[in-house]
Amino acid sequence: MNFKSVLVTGGAGFIGSNFVPYFAEKHKDYRIVNLDKLTYAGNLQNLSECAGMENYVFEQGDICDFAFVEALFEKYDIRGVVHFAAESHVDNSISGPRPFIETNICGTFNLLEAARKYWMKAPHQYKNGYADCRFHHISTDEVYGTLGAEGLFHETTAYAPNSPYSASKAGSDFLVRAYFHTFGLNVTTSNCSNNYGPKQHPEKLIPKIIGNCLTGRPIPIYGDGKNIRDWLYVADHCKAIDLIYHNGKAGETYNVGGRNERTNLEIVHTICRILDEKRPRPNGSYADLITFVADRAGHDRRYAIDVSKLEKELGWKADENFETGILKTVEWYLEKFSGNK
């Protein structure tokens, strides 16, 4: 079978390892080339569903290595890119920002430049047979900064990143935009809200809460716990990316959110309540483990996304609300911590 090769970067990370099996199963005429550096955040065990898939291949490497990236385009005749690879933990960007600049900005530049050189012969002129090649860039709502008690982030909201992480993602977004306007590269960008679901790294809020509950450790909550995020179930995000990659308008940005605003305290209490029912603690509620700690530096107060553009223009709709999604998530981690995942 003649496969059309699509390069997925960071496919061993949280969202990528949910996306790759979904994308490979749905589009059997694509060869999914999963490029991942396998840092602490990447885990090939999360791609066990891909074992035996003839349209899946893994390549270990670094998007900061331009020669390696260029060679991949040649080796597989890459006809599309879905770009997840990024340093993404805000706390880590505060304690050590350099890898965020290198990976998120320089790495994204390498991918864009490799795509431009391989697909195009001149600005706004594609090589024969490459006119439908597309580069999709996954970004974050954190590039927009913080919101007050009211309002939503729109695709037209001015960028105001407040952490080294969000600043590096803003820089990568601007590079993608520039490659569209300057060179005519066929790009799309999506800015998503907080994802949750299976396969997330234990450093992130929801798996950390679950893990600490099950091991009896304190559940650390920054500040007063009233920071608000919009939560998006990862499978719904994967479907949105697939839709944007195939049907989005070149040069456009699409916000992806779950319409599920919750404070961090609400998240913790919801998880504790589910665990109290599913796996009762012998001496009280899991909520007794909640501990308030000093707030994170530059901690944005509220994020919330207006997803109406994606819904109206491309027909996307989330399958999960927070109640159904968080229940599936807790059940998945209960299986994982019991050794069944």
Helices and strands as residue ranges (DSSP letters): E 4-9, H 14-26, E 30-36, G 44-50, E 56-60, H 66-76, E 78-83, H 90-95, H 98-100, I 101-107, H 108-119, E 120-122, E 125-126, E 134-140, G 141-144, H 164-183, E 187-192, E 194-196, H 205-215, E 219-222, E 228-233, H 234-247, E 253-256, E 261-263, H 264-278, G 286-289, E 290-293, H 308-314, H 322-337
